[in-house]
Amino acid sequence: MRSLLLEAFVASLLLATSVEAQTPAFQGELLLQTVLNNGKCLTASSNTNGAAVTLQGCTGAAAQKWTFTGTTVTVFGNKCLDVTDGNNSDGTKLQIWTCSANNANQQWQYSVWDNTLKWTNKNKCMDVTGGVQSDGNRIQVWTCSYKNPNQFWNAGYMVNALPAQSQNGQYGTNNCGTGSSQTSKCQTVWINAADDFCLWAPPTPGAIGDTEQIEVAWCTKSGRGTRTIPNGALKGVHFVKTPDYVQVTGVGDFTKINVPKGDSGGELDNRGADGRGNPIGGLVYGNSFGTGQQYHEWTSFISDGEFCFRACVGPKATSLCNHIYDVMGCYWNMPANYNAGTFENCVGDDALPMGVYGTSTWYQGTKPTPAAHPAPASSGCKTLPTVSVSPALRRRESGFERRYEDPAFPGATPAP
Ligand SMILES: *[C@@H]1O[C@H](CO)[C@@H](O)[C@H](O)[C@H]1NC(C)=O
């Protein structure tokens, strides 16, 4: 607990100094997706000057690969995201134009804290015109407004084009291949079902609070380049899909995945104290709301004996995956079934947003600490006898045929 409290203190200091971050935490050529996580990406309609910037289904084409270089956002190497004629009126459409030094129409500032892309010095934000999510809808600038879903842009990657490392200073890798290894440094996790999910845990034994920046993926499925959770470590697993998130909760013996006995654990999420996330460069994918879809908002706790992991989509993602309550643990943040001896897949209702009680919001450290919300209702639960390591079905993620024939073995399947 001590390290968690210290972390919260350090986090508050860092927060104060890092709000000026001007680019996404992620590096390289990025997809810019709308808040709805509906597979719509910012797209240049061609590579000529004056080409409209629109929404299109994400394909990972060159026209959707945006690179943040200082204060500009470039595509096709030398074209910049540009406010047409520099017109400062709400509703001015965006275009691409050849980049030129210090061109005021091409200056942008991305905030990792509220995921907005702001036209520098103008208080105008990149905005989905009319909130219309159809292909071809042009993108505009509009006066920035707090938590406006039309102005919220996630930065990420196609699952089939993951970079070796998504962030500077990253311990491991995101492009993990199709094998499995208990020394893997893979930092790409999946959350699909009670028998298909991963946890963040240390690469070598060490308290979560001391290793949070370097946690690696430990999964129930082999074949995604990660480590596998040794059979017998999971004692109970409860997966639920709700309208706005997937969540897995449960108990086990996580000394088997390098969490020291007695460690009360800690919290991992997509922002971390400095906007880079814990682990740094950690990416989360799943198939529940779309095949191979990236979850941009997620929160997870693990200790020596329990875990919880929630990954959110849609306009409620930041409130339902709020990760500011980092000393409050699983039961308070994600009230749910944690029972040992049951392995199940359910559907359920959204939980109430953590920390929100009617019209008031509680902040960690304020006395008194309010009770956890009740666990939301779930239904249609299908139980599994247990959860042990088995091969990932590749087809659902990438269109490939199944690579492995036989499930059920202790430990990992080597790469073919
Ligand atoms: C800026 O855009 C507004 C709204 O479209 C338009 O009325 C105005 O004439 C434009 N200003 C300039 C200088 O082009």
The ligand as a MOL file (V3000), in Angstrom:
LIG
                    3D

  0  0  0     0  0            999 V3000
M  V30 BEGIN CTAB
M  V30 COUNTS 14 14 0 0 0
M  V30 BEGIN ATOM
M  V30 1 C -14.6780 32.2140 -42.7330 0
M  V30 2 O -15.7490 31.2820 -42.7240 0
M  V30 3 C -17.0020 31.8990 -42.5170 0
M  V30 4 C -18.0370 30.8190 -42.3470 0
M  V30 5 O -17.9180 29.8950 -43.4020 0
M  V30 6 C -17.2990 32.8370 -43.6650 0
M  V30 7 O -18.5550 33.4690 -43.4650 0
M  V30 8 C -16.2240 33.8820 -43.7650 0
M  V30 9 O -16.4130 34.6800 -44.9230 0
M  V30 10 C -14.8520 33.2260 -43.8390 0
M  V30 11 N -13.8320 34.2410 -43.7330 0
M  V30 12 C -12.8960 34.4150 -44.6590 0
M  V30 13 C -11.9180 35.4850 -44.4000 0
M  V30 14 O -12.8210 33.7090 -45.6440 0
M  V30 END ATOM
M  V30 BEGIN BOND
M  V30 1 1 1 2
M  V30 2 1 1 10
M  V30 3 1 2 3
M  V30 4 1 3 4
M  V30 5 1 3 6
M  V30 6 1 4 5
M  V30 7 1 6 7
M  V30 8 1 6 8
M  V30 9 1 8 9
M  V30 10 1 8 10
M  V30 11 1 10 11
M  V30 12 1 11 12
M  V30 13 1 12 13
M  V30 14 2 12 14
M  V30 END BOND
M  V30 END CTAB
M  END
